[in-house]
Structure formats: C-alpha cells, structure tokens
Amino acid sequence: MLEQRLVVLGRAGIVPVTAVNVKLRFRGYDLASVQVDLRESWRIGPVEIPTRLVLAPMAGVSVQAFRRQGRRFGAGLVCSEMVSCAGLSHGNERSLGYLRIAADEHPLAVQIFGSEPGIMAEAARMVEDAGADLVDVNFGCPVRKVTKTGAGATLLEEPDRACGIVEAVADAVSVPVSVKMRRGLHNGSRTCIEIGPKLVEAGAASLTLHPRSARQMYTGEADHRLTAELVELVDVPVVASGDIVSRAKAQIVLATTGAEAVMVGRAAQGNPWALRHIMGDEAEPSREEVAAELILFIRETVRELGEHRATGFLKKFYGWYLGRGRFPRPFKQELVQLATLEEVEQRLLAAAPGARFVLERLEDELPQGDEILLDLPISIYGGG
Ligand SMILES: Cc1cc2nc3c(=O)[nH]c(=O)nc-3n(C[C@H](O)[C@H](O)[C@H](O)COP(=O)(O)O)c2cc1C
C-alpha cells in the first residue's frame, strides 16, 4: 500500500515539504520530497471522510463541543469518548448522554467498550440508532478500572474473545465497525500485528493503531514502524494515532506508514488551531479568537452537561486554551478560582473585548436545533 501511495503521489506531482527539513529515506524514497495531501477524502466502507485528519477519542475531553470544533478546524472524522456498553444496556443516564449527536458532527464514530459480545452488540445497535456513522470498538484503554473488567487493552491478549466481539458487533449493525488498539499489553509487544488481520477477518472495516503498550500509558514514543507493518498486512484503512503534533509529523507518518489518516489527540486539547496547522494553515489565533472559542466551548458544554457538571469539567481546559503564551500565566489561576461560569465568561470578555464579535459570528454560523436522539427527554442529558 505504501508503494502504491508513493506511485500515486509521483503521478500527482511531488510537492516539496518545506516544513520537513529532515533528510529521511525509506525504502529508497526521499521522504523530504513527499507530501501526502491531507485534504484528500478517503473511506471506511461506504462512509466518506473528507480529510485525512481524525480527532482522537479522549475520555473526559471529547464532548460534543470538542467534536464540533474539531470538524470546524479540519478533522474529517470525530469520535466520542469511550462509552460503557454495560452503561448503555442498563440505560445509565450518563452513558446515554454520550449518544447525543449534532447535525454538524458527521461523519462521527461512537466508541464503545466492554467484554461481552452480546452486550457490545446491543450497545452497537443503540449507537447506530442514535445516528452514528461508525461504531468504534475500544481495545486500547490501559486504565485499570477498565482492564480489570476484561475490557480495553486486555482484549488484545484474548484474540478469540476480541474477534467474537467484533463479529457480534459487525453482525448487529449496518454501519461499518472500526477497532482502536494499542500495540499490546507489555513493552515491546507486537500483539497488534498478530491480532490485526484477525480483527479484519472478524469484520473490522478499519483499524486505528496507537503503537504504545498499555503499560507505557503515555510515556515514551509511539512506534509507527508497527503502523507501517500493520498497513502491509491488512486490506482495510489504517489510522495512525500517537504523537501527531505538527504538520511535519503528520506528513512523515502518512508517508512512511501508508496509513490512510492520522489521528490527533492531546495536541488538540484546548488548541483546535493545531488541527488547522496540520491541515496547512499556519496562522496563529489572536487573543480574541482564543477567548471566543473558549466561551463558545463553555456555553456548549453547559448545554450538554448542565452547569454543575460543566463547571468542574471545564477547569482543565482553561490552562489548555490560555497557555502557549497566549495569556499571562496568573490569568488561568484566576479563572479556575471564579465561582461561576458566568464570571469566567465576563472575565474573558474583559481581557479580550473584541472576542464578543468573533463569538457572535461563530454562534451565527453554527447550525441550530436538529439534535435528536434516542427519543429521550432532553433532561436525561443534564442539559437544557
Ligand atoms: C485524556 C485522554 C483520554 C483518552 N481516552 C480515550 C478513549 O476514550 N478511547 C480511546 O480509544 N483512546 C483514548 N485515549 C487515547 C487517544 O485517543 C490517543 O490514541 C492517544 O492519546 C495518542 O495520541 P496523541 O499522542 O495524539 O495524544 C485517550 C487519551 C487521553 C490523553
């Protein structure tokens, strides 16, 4: 697939990668002269994805406001955080809340986790009914609370059960099913290479690989040589996740692995401009833009989670948005200590008065009102 990618690039005319000043050779190709077009569309089954940039699922981060923002800033595909299949199956309010999907999120994947094929299948049907374009299955979560239930990354060591889950989920829904996984449980593990083709045989229409071990959590580096190996072994699109923090890194990973797309996680936390940079727009945001995006994020999150939950949830975002020299350091501390979100908003507007106009434009541009879901009253989401 990599050979094909490079030949196609050759035909399309090779464009120099100015941002990549590394002299990198791979199988005889000079990668400094290869640029993969991130604006090209690609597919997972029948689902067309308009760019080669995917916004990562992140628990405690990937609320609807984050996903909608990701789409506006260039992500071709966005994903919910992982949702417990048991929670969905028991009608748990918080789990059901994750199935709230807005019109401007599509294409969107909802990710589920669990260890029982039957319950995963039932959850997948609920996800499909809620309007998701893809059901993503989590075989990557390294957190003990999840792995001790036999879900997440532990399933990589149980290939029969993992394949049983994928088969049951794929049989239950008509939308494509994708799998997101780590390299394996232990450092140096190559389990993803063994299990990847089996998961495809069981019905996975796409694989996302975050090539760190579960034990590594987020330390060390993602080893995308494994991503390249996986691409060679399967005939479905592979998405490369891990350490994609710049346009140069995205280009190198796409070119050297043959992955169909790159996934961006931590770099986009409170920094949607990272997505825009990766897509090729280098402009830095003004203070007004930063403040306006943060206020919009606050308002949307209140609508989704309700004021009480949103207040705690949002605190970590202040540092993420306001850092990088955009605002003086003590300003973040000041916001964290304010009692209400109303005060946070007022303080942001006082610091960047022009944000008011940017915000008005942003709100005007957002589609209104066609959010549905599951025929449940809006109160179930804690929003209003
Ligand atoms: C706070 C946080 C929460 C995450 N939650 C999930 C999750 O719910 N499901 C999942 O598949 N991966 C999850 N991940 C992993 C990311 O999707 C991604 O694979 C990983 O962060 C590596 O990409 P990055 O270097 O671009 O951050 C999470 C990562 C972080 C930092």
Ligand as a Chemical Component Dictionary entry (heavy atoms), coordinates in Angstrom:
data_LIG
# 
_chem_comp.id                   LIG 
_chem_comp.type                 NON-POLYMER 
_chem_comp.pdbx_formal_charge   0 
_chem_comp.three_letter_code    LIG 
# 
loop_
_chem_comp_atom.comp_id 
_chem_comp_atom.atom_id 
_chem_comp_atom.alt_atom_id 
_chem_comp_atom.type_symbol 
_chem_comp_atom.charge 
_chem_comp_atom.model_Cartn_x 
_chem_comp_atom.model_Cartn_y 
_chem_comp_atom.model_Cartn_z 
_chem_comp_atom.pdbx_ordinal 
LIG C1  C1  C 0 -7.169  12.154 28.394 1  
LIG C2  C2  C 0 -7.163  11.043 27.390 2  
LIG C3  C3  C 0 -8.282  10.246 27.258 3  
LIG C4  C4  C 0 -8.295  9.221  26.296 4  
LIG N1  N1  N 0 -9.426  8.475  26.142 5  
LIG C5  C5  C 0 -9.501  7.566  25.148 6  
LIG C6  C6  C 0 -10.720 6.882  24.867 7  
LIG O1  O1  O 0 -11.766 7.118  25.497 8  
LIG N2  N2  N 0 -10.703 5.949  23.878 9  
LIG C7  C7  C 0 -9.577  5.686  23.142 10 
LIG O2  O2  O 0 -9.608  4.836  22.253 11 
LIG N3  N3  N 0 -8.414  6.342  23.368 12 
LIG C8  C8  C 0 -8.368  7.285  24.325 13 
LIG N4  N4  N 0 -7.210  7.993  24.510 14 
LIG C9  C9  C 0 -6.063  7.758  23.621 15 
LIG C10 C10 C 0 -6.081  8.734  22.428 16 
LIG O3  O3  O 0 -7.219  8.509  21.613 17 
LIG C11 C11 C 0 -4.811  8.603  21.558 18 
LIG O4  O4  O 0 -4.749  7.330  20.984 19 
LIG C12 C12 C 0 -3.543  8.855  22.385 20 
LIG O5  O5  O 0 -3.689  9.989  23.212 21 
LIG C13 C13 C 0 -2.325  9.056  21.490 22 
LIG O6  O6  O 0 -2.500  10.142 20.646 23 
LIG P1  P1  P 0 -1.861  11.618 20.936 24 
LIG O7  O7  O 0 -0.388  11.441 21.094 25 
LIG O8  O8  O 0 -2.245  12.392 19.682 26 
LIG O9  O9  O 0 -2.499  12.142 22.164 27 
LIG C14 C14 C 0 -7.164  8.989  25.474 28 
LIG C15 C15 C 0 -6.047  9.808  25.632 29 
LIG C16 C16 C 0 -6.026  10.829 26.553 30 
LIG C17 C17 C 0 -4.810  11.699 26.665 31 
# 
loop_
_chem_comp_bond.comp_id 
_chem_comp_bond.atom_id_1 
_chem_comp_bond.atom_id_2 
_chem_comp_bond.value_order 
_chem_comp_bond.pdbx_ordinal 
LIG C1  C2  SING 1  
LIG C2  C3  SING 2  
LIG C2  C16 DOUB 3  
LIG C3  C4  DOUB 4  
LIG C4  N1  SING 5  
LIG C4  C14 SING 6  
LIG N1  C5  DOUB 7  
LIG C5  C6  SING 8  
LIG C5  C8  SING 9  
LIG C6  O1  DOUB 10 
LIG C6  N2  SING 11 
LIG N2  C7  SING 12 
LIG C7  O2  DOUB 13 
LIG C7  N3  SING 14 
LIG N3  C8  DOUB 15 
LIG C8  N4  SING 16 
LIG N4  C9  SING 17 
LIG N4  C14 SING 18 
LIG C9  C10 SING 19 
LIG C10 O3  SING 20 
LIG C10 C11 SING 21 
LIG C11 O4  SING 22 
LIG C11 C12 SING 23 
LIG C12 O5  SING 24 
LIG C12 C13 SING 25 
LIG C13 O6  SING 26 
LIG O6  P1  SING 27 
LIG P1  O7  DOUB 28 
LIG P1  O8  SING 29 
LIG P1  O9  SING 30 
LIG C14 C15 DOUB 31 
LIG C15 C16 SING 32 
LIG C16 C17 SING 33 
# 
